[in-house]
Amino acid sequence: MSDNSRHELFMRRCFELAKLSHNKVKGNPNVGSVIVIDDIIISEGYYQNYGGLHAERNAILNVKEKDKNNLAKATLYVSLEPCQIHGKTPPCNDIILSSGIKKVVISTTDPNPLMQGESIKLLKSNGIEVIENILHKEGQSLIKPFIATLNKRPYIIIKFAQSSDAYFGKRGKQVWLSGEIAKRKVHIWRSQIDAILIGYQTALIDNPKLTTRLVGGPSPLRVVLDDDLSLPKTHHLWADEYPTLFITQIKNPIQSNSLKSIAYITKDEHYQEAILDHLFKMGIYRLIIEGGSQTLKYFIAKDLWDEARIIRSNKALVSGIRAPFITGKLHKKEKFDDDTLEYVFNDLMT
């Protein structure tokens, strides 16, 4: 096995570990790390939750007693440049330097203005061999939500299903295009984000729950664009026990239910940006926009999206509401039952 192939193999394991925490890290980056001696992983770690120990520190602390004396022969792999900032936890560089590890392999540098290669310089100045840019594009993709946070906004995922003839649905009626496996997949996504946003017509016609009931796990905050607060109080988004935020054009709305909050945001040319700013200030770092078509099209038209998850059904509708059109870079495809799932990245937002 070549050195590059070896590095890529262990870096992919770092990525797998990093993804385990999903939105539990809030606005911080997802990071994974492994420690290798003689092509064998002797320890693993990842950043598990906001305020917790970072990936490298967890990996080093997880080294078994019998391997601690051999760390001078070890290579530390980490998906993101180690930190040297004193925050909720000590800098990772401190424990790396004190561990005896002499070689560090990194996928990508930290885009935080306080970092941007400074840790790499520090490690090298202390005699550590540092290898950079292993699977760099994949490493950058992994931290896209963190990059959005640095720009003071949520990471935005737009999600929709469309028919084989590119229709989104029928006007005034609910239409199911995706199969059961795709529906379950959507519920998994919901458990991995902070909030889900829909427009008034979708809330009214579909009467959705927008929960994770098919898979368990935490349900996201539901956000509804309801200008005059006319959604019937018998609908799930008002009547159930899950939190919902209604964004309205009514000034000084009365809020009487602790689980249902109301926010007035002026509907002007900066409406979508103001919504994102409001959600970010609430601690919403990962947002899915599920519809309807007009709500999606407004965000797409302003280029306010990072990732699209498009479920393409083999069912035809012949007529109806045209599906949104997006341009971006196809990241990957998944096929199940009669559906094809496409992940598309908006490179303009990176």
N, C-alpha and C positions, 0 to 999 in steps of 0.2 A: 504494500500500500504506500502510495506517495505521501509526502508530508502534507500536500494540499488536500488530498482526499481524506487523510486522517483528521485534519483540522475541520473540514466540512462535516464529517461524521459526528464529531463531538459537539460542534456548534449547533447542529440540528437538534441534538438532545437539549441543549440550552434553550432553544426556541420552544421546544415541547414543554419544558418546565415553566418557562415564563408565561405561557398561555393559560396555565392552570388557575391563575389568580383573577383573570378577566378584569372586572371593574372593582374588585376589592382593594386595589391600590389607589382608587379615586383618580386624582389628576396626575399621579406619578407614573413613571414608565414601568411596563412589565419587563422583568429581567430574570434570566435563568443562568445558572453556573454549574459547571462540573469540574472535578479535579481528577486528573488522569496520571497514572504511573504505569509505564510499560504497556501502553494501549489498553489499560483496564481502568474503568471509572471506579475510583475508591470512595467518592463522596459526591453528593449533589445538594443543591440548594436553590431556592428561588425567592423572590420578593413576594411574600404571601399576602400581606395586607398593609394598608396605610398605617404608618407609624411603627411597623414591625422592622425586624432586621433585614438588611439587604441581602441579595442573592449570594454574593461572594462571602460575606460574613457567615451566612448560614452554611454554605458549603464547607468552609474551613472549620467551623465549629462542629460539623457533622463527621469530620474525619475520625475514624476509629483509633483507639489508643495505639494499636499495633502499627499503624501507618504514620503516626506523627513524626517519628524520627527519620522518615524517608521523604519528607516534603521537599527537600532540596532537589530531589529527582523528579518532582511533580510538575505538571503543567496545569495552570488554572485557565479554564475557558469561561468566558462570560459574554453574554450577548450585547452588553453595553459597557462603554468605558467606566471603570470603577470611579466612585465619587471621592472627592476630597473635601467635601463641605460638611461642616458641623451643623446637623439639623436635629431631627428627632432621634437619630442614632449617630454614633461616631463615624468618621470617614472610613470607607472600606480600604483605602490605601494603607491606613495604619495597621490593620490586621494582616494584610497581604505582606507588608514589609517585615512584620514581626513573625510571620509563620515560617519563614525560610524558603518559601517558593521563589524560584528564580526565573520562571517563564510564564508569561501571561498572553493569552490569545483572545483578541477582541473582534467582534463583528463590526461595530460602528461607534464613532465618538458620540459623546453626550452633547446634544444641541443646546443645552442650557447655557446662556451667555456666561455664566460663572465657571463653566467647564470648558467645553470645546477643545479638548486635547491637553488641557493642563495636567490632568492626572497621569496621562501617558508620559508627558515630559518628566514628571516627578518620579515615576517608576523607573524610567530609563536612567535618570540621574543617580538613582540608588542601585544601579547595577542589574536591574531586572530586564531580561530580554522581552520585548513586546512585539507581537505580530498583530498587525491590524488588517481590517477590511476583509475578513473571512465571511463570505456570503453577505456582503455589505447591503445589497438591495433588500434581502429578506430581513436583515437586522433593522434597517430603516422602516420597513413596512410594519414591523412589530411595534415600533414606538410612535406610529402615526397619532394615536390618541394623545400621547404626551406632547407631541409637537403642537397639536390643536390647543392644548392647555397653555402652552407657552404663548400662544396668540390670544389668550383670554376668551376662549369660546369652547363649547362642547365639540367633541368629535361627532360628526353627523353621518349617519347611515340612512340612506333612503331605501325603502323596501316596497316592492310591489309584485303582484302576479299579473301575467298577461297571457292572453289566448294565443293560439298558433297563428292567428291572423292579426295579432298586435292590438287587440282590444283589451281595455282595462276592466270593463264591466258594462252593465246596462243602466241607463239613466233611471233613477228613482226606485231601483230594486237591488236587493242583495244577490250577488252572484259568486259562487264558490268555484274557483278555477283550479286550485292546487289540491293534491291528494293528501292522504292522512300522514304520510311520512314527512312531507313538506310542512304541514301544519305543526307537527311535533317539533320540527327543526326551528320554526319561528318561535315557538314557546321557549326553546333552549336559548335562542338569541335574547329573548326578553329577560331571562334570568341573568344575563351577562351585561346588561346596560342599566343606566340610571333612570331614564325616562323614555316615554313613547308618546309621540305627538300625532294627533289626527285633526281633521277639519270638522266643521259642524255637520255637513251632509252625511259623512261617514258615520259619525256618532248617532245621528238621527235614524238613518235607514238601516244600518247594520245592528244597532244596539249592542256594540261589542263589550266584552269584559276586559280585554287587553291584559290578562293575567298569565301566570305560568302554570295554570291548573293541569296541563297535560304532562308536565315534567317535574313539578315541585320547584323548590327554590324560591328566592325572593321575587316578588312581582315589582315591576318598575312603577315610578310615578306616572300616572296617566295625565296627559296635557291635551286639553280640548280648546279649539278656537271657536268660541261661542259669543258672537258680538253682543247679542242682547239677552244672553242667559235664558234662552227659550227652550233648551233641551228639556224634555219632560222629566220631572223629578222621579218618575217611575222607571226610567232607564237605568241600566246597571251603573253607569259612571256617576250617577247621583245617589242611587239607592243602596249600593253594596258597601262593604266594610273596608274597601281599599282606597288609599288616598288619590285624589284627583285635583288637578289645577285647571281652572277655567280661565281662559284669557278673554277679556271682554272689552267692549267700547263704552261700558257704563262706568262713569266716574263715581268714586266712593261707594262701591257696592257693599251690601250688607253681607257679612260672613257669620253664619250661625252654627256651622258644622265644622268641628276641628279636623275632620278627615277630608273635607272639601274646601279648598282655598280658591280665592278669586283674585285676579290681578288685572288692573286696567293698563293697557298698552295702546298708545295712539296708533291708529291704522293709517300711517302715512307712507312715504316712499322708503322709509327705513324700518318698516314694521317687522320684517323677518329678522333683521339684525338686532332690533330691540328685544325680540323674543329670545334670541340666543343669548344676549347679554343678561337678561333677567334670569334665565335658567342657569347660566354659568355662575352667577352670584349666589344662586340657591345651592350650589354644590353639585350641579348636573354636569358631568364630564363626558358622558357617552349617551347619545340621543339617537333613537330610531324615529324616522318620520314614515308612517305607514299609509297616509292618504288623507283624503281622497285625491283624485287626480289633479284638481286645481291647486290644492295645498302643495302637492309634490312639484307641480309645474312652476309655482312661484319660487320655491327654493332652488329648483334647478336653473330657472332663468337667471337668478342672481348668482349662480355658481356657488351656492352655499350648501355644499355636500362634499364629503370626503370619500365615501364608499357607497356603491349601490349593490343591493342584493336582489337580483331579478329572478323570479320563478317563472319559467316559460313552460306553459302547459301545452299538451298536444290537442286540447279541446279548441274547437273553433266557435266563435260567437257570431260571425257574419256581419253584425252591426253592433253599434253601441258607442261607448266612450273610448276614444283612442288612448292607448297607453302612453305614458310620458316617453320622450325621446332623450336619451343621454349620449354623450360622447365621452369616452374615457378609455382606460387601459384595462383589458380583460386580465384579471389576475389568475383565476382558476374556474373550472367548471365541475359540478357534481351532478350525477345522474341517478335518479331513483324513481321507481314506478314509471308514471307517465310524465314526470316533470324533469326539467333540467334547471339547475340552479347556477347562475352566473354571478361571480364576484367581480365588480368593476371598480377600479380606483380612479379618482379624479386627480390627475397629476398636477393640475393647476393649484390645488389647495395644499400641496406639500411644501 
